């Protein structure tokens, strides 16, 4: 039996999150929604994502901050999270 894939959707656009969540949930993914706000510590965000351990992160690049893009870069450079 295949493991259910976990998707983390990061966006400030509530409508986009609703549409993506509806679609991915319908396709059998376990969907989690998260806002990574500017005031949130980058290291704390990375640690919370590590604990959650998603298979895929969908980042709304149009509304992404430099900090959110930096979080993705940090995750890709870390050997324990580079698979995301």
C-alpha positions as CSV (number, residue, x, y, z in Angstrom):
1,X,0.0,0.0,0.0
2,X,1.4,3.4,-1.0
3,X,1.9,6.1,1.7
4,X,-0.4,9.1,1.4
5,X,1.6,12.0,0.2
6,X,1.7,15.2,2.3
7,X,1.5,18.6,0.7
8,X,2.2,21.9,2.4
9,X,0.5,24.8,0.6
10,X,2.0,28.2,1.5
11,X,0.2,31.3,0.3
12,X,-1.3,34.5,1.5
13,X,-4.1,34.2,-1.0
14,X,-7.0,32.4,0.7
15,X,-8.9,31.7,-2.5
16,X,-5.9,30.1,-4.0
17,X,-5.3,28.0,-0.9
18,X,-9.0,26.8,-1.0
19,X,-8.8,25.8,-4.7
20,X,-5.5,24.0,-4.3
21,X,-6.6,22.3,-1.1
22,X,-9.8,21.1,-2.7
23,X,-8.0,19.8,-5.8
24,X,-5.1,18.0,-4.0
25,X,-7.5,16.6,-1.3
26,X,-9.7,15.2,-4.1
27,X,-6.6,13.5,-5.6
28,X,-5.9,11.7,-2.4
29,X,-3.2,14.0,-0.8
30,X,-3.0,15.0,2.8
31,X,-3.1,18.8,2.6
32,X,-1.8,21.2,5.1
33,X,-2.1,25.0,4.8
34,X,0.4,27.4,6.3
35,X,1.2,31.1,6.2
36,X,4.8,31.9,6.7
37,X,4.6,35.5,7.9
38,X,7.4,38.0,7.8
39,X,7.5,38.3,11.6
40,X,8.0,34.6,12.0
41,X,11.6,33.5,12.6
42,X,13.1,31.8,9.5
43,X,14.8,29.2,11.6
44,X,11.6,28.5,13.5
45,X,9.7,28.1,10.2
46,X,12.3,25.7,8.9
47,X,12.1,23.6,12.1
48,X,8.3,23.4,12.0
49,X,8.5,22.3,8.4
50,X,11.1,19.6,9.3
51,X,8.7,18.3,12.0
52,X,5.8,18.2,9.6
53,X,8.0,16.5,6.9
54,X,5.9,17.2,3.8
55,X,6.6,15.4,0.5
56,X,5.9,18.5,-1.5
57,X,5.7,22.2,-0.7
58,X,3.6,24.4,-3.0
59,X,4.7,28.1,-2.6
60,X,2.7,30.9,-4.2
61,X,5.7,32.6,-5.7
62,X,3.6,35.6,-6.9
63,X,2.9,36.5,-3.2
64,X,6.0,35.1,-1.7
65,X,8.3,37.2,0.5
66,X,12.1,37.0,0.4
67,X,12.0,35.2,3.7
68,X,9.6,32.5,2.3
69,X,11.9,32.0,-0.7
70,X,14.9,31.8,1.6
71,X,13.1,29.1,3.7
72,X,12.8,27.0,0.5
73,X,16.5,27.5,-0.3
74,X,17.5,26.5,3.3
75,X,15.3,23.4,3.0
76,X,16.9,22.4,-0.4
77,X,20.5,22.9,1.0
78,X,19.9,20.8,4.1
79,X,20.5,17.1,3.5
80,X,17.6,16.0,5.7
81,X,15.1,18.1,3.8
82,X,16.6,18.3,0.3
83,X,14.1,15.5,-0.9
84,X,11.2,17.9,-0.5
